[in-house]
Structures are given as C-alpha cells and as structure tokens.
Amino acid sequence: MDDTDPFSDLEPGKKQRLFELGAAEFRGETAEAGWKMYQEFETPMGVRRYTNVRTLEDGRVQAHEYRASGNDPQTIFDLEMGPVTYSTTGIIHELEWVTAD
C-alpha cells in the first residue's frame, strides 16, 4: 500500500466502484433525491451508460459520469461519445463528468 493512496492496492474495478458510490453520496445524488445508478442510452456510436441519472419533471435527464481515472482508453472513448449522446438522444438536459484525477 502507498502511504499517500490508501486505495492503491485495490483492483481498478473496485476502486472505480468505491469512487462512484462515494462521490455520488458526497454530492447528494441518492435514491431519495431521485437519482439512480446506471442508465443506458442508444447513440449512433453504440450504447452509452452513465453512472448516475435523474429524470426531471419534463422527462429529460441529468446524467453524471464518475471515473476514478480520466486517462484510460475507455474513458477517452466515453468522453468522445458525450456530445453524440447529448445531441442524438433528445432527452439529455445535462451531462457532467467527475474524475478523481
């Protein structure tokens, strides 16, 4: 274990999941506040899944993505899909990315 990073011994998937849960709770994105984890949207580039999503009164959604690392290939691809998801689904009101980096 690294003294500056108590999570350094964790597998990347476990570290990612802990970051998603902790960051969402810290920001008040709970089920009680209308948020749910993981929702998929079809786009011309394929399916895009966001970490936390809340449906607004008008039917559009706020979609937030949490990433423990911002520089891996999947994250870069998902960032590139963001504008496509926003412009093609017609229901995205807000997209926000939060990374630990």
C-alpha positions in Angstrom: 0.0 0.0 0.0 1.2 3.5 -0.9 1.1 5.9 2.2 -0.3 8.7 0.0 -3.0 6.5 -1.6 -4.8 4.1 0.8 -6.6 2.6 -2.2 -3.5 1.8 -4.2 -3.8 -2.0 -3.5 -7.4 -2.2 -4.9 -8.2 -3.7 -8.3 -9.2 -0.9 -10.8 -12.8 -2.1 -10.9 -13.2 -2.0 -7.1 -11.5 1.4 -6.9 -13.9 2.7 -9.6 -17.0 1.4 -7.8 -15.9 2.9 -4.5 -15.3 6.3 -6.2 -18.7 6.2 -7.9 -20.5 5.4 -4.7 -18.6 7.9 -2.5 -18.6 10.8 -4.9 -22.3 10.4 -5.7 -23.2 10.3 -2.0 -21.0 13.2 -1.2 -22.8 15.2 -3.9 -26.2 14.2 -2.6 -27.1 12.0 -5.6 -29.1 9.5 -3.7 -32.2 7.5 -4.5 -34.1 9.7 -2.0 -33.2 12.7 -4.2 -34.4 10.9 -7.4 -31.0 9.6 -8.7 -30.5 6.1 -9.9 -27.3 4.4 -10.9 -26.5 3.2 -14.4 -28.8 4.1 -17.3 -28.0 3.3 -20.9 -28.7 5.5 -24.0 -28.6 4.3 -27.6 -26.4 6.5 -29.8 -25.1 6.2 -33.4 -21.7 5.2 -31.8 -23.3 2.5 -29.7 -24.8 2.2 -26.2 -23.6 4.8 -23.7 -24.1 4.1 -20.0 -23.9 6.8 -17.4 -23.1 6.3 -13.7 -25.9 8.4 -12.1 -29.1 9.6 -13.8 -32.0 11.7 -12.6 -35.2 12.2 -14.6 -36.5 15.7 -14.4 -40.2 16.8 -14.4 -40.2 17.4 -18.2 -38.9 13.9 -18.9 -35.3 15.0 -19.8 -32.5 13.7 -17.7 -29.4 14.8 -15.9 -26.5 12.3 -16.5 -23.4 12.3 -14.4 -20.3 10.1 -15.0 -17.8 9.3 -12.3 -14.4 8.0 -13.2 -11.6 7.1 -10.8 -9.1 7.6 -13.7 -9.5 10.1 -16.5 -6.8 8.8 -18.9 -7.6 5.2 -19.8 -8.8 4.4 -23.3 -12.4 3.6 -22.3 -12.8 6.9 -20.5 -11.4 8.8 -23.5 -13.8 7.0 -25.8 -16.7 7.7 -23.5 -15.8 11.4 -23.4 -15.9 11.4 -27.2 -19.4 9.9 -27.0 -20.7 12.6 -24.7 -21.6 15.2 -27.4 -23.1 12.4 -29.5 -25.3 11.2 -26.7 -26.3 14.8 -25.9 -27.2 15.7 -29.5 -28.9 12.4 -30.6 -31.0 11.2 -27.7 -33.1 14.3 -27.3 -33.6 13.8 -23.6 -30.3 14.7 -22.1 -30.6 18.0 -20.2 -27.2 18.0 -18.6 -24.0 15.9 -18.9 -21.3 16.2 -16.2 -18.1 14.3 -15.7 -16.4 14.0 -12.4 -12.9 12.4 -12.1 -10.6 11.7 -9.2 -7.6 12.9 -11.2 
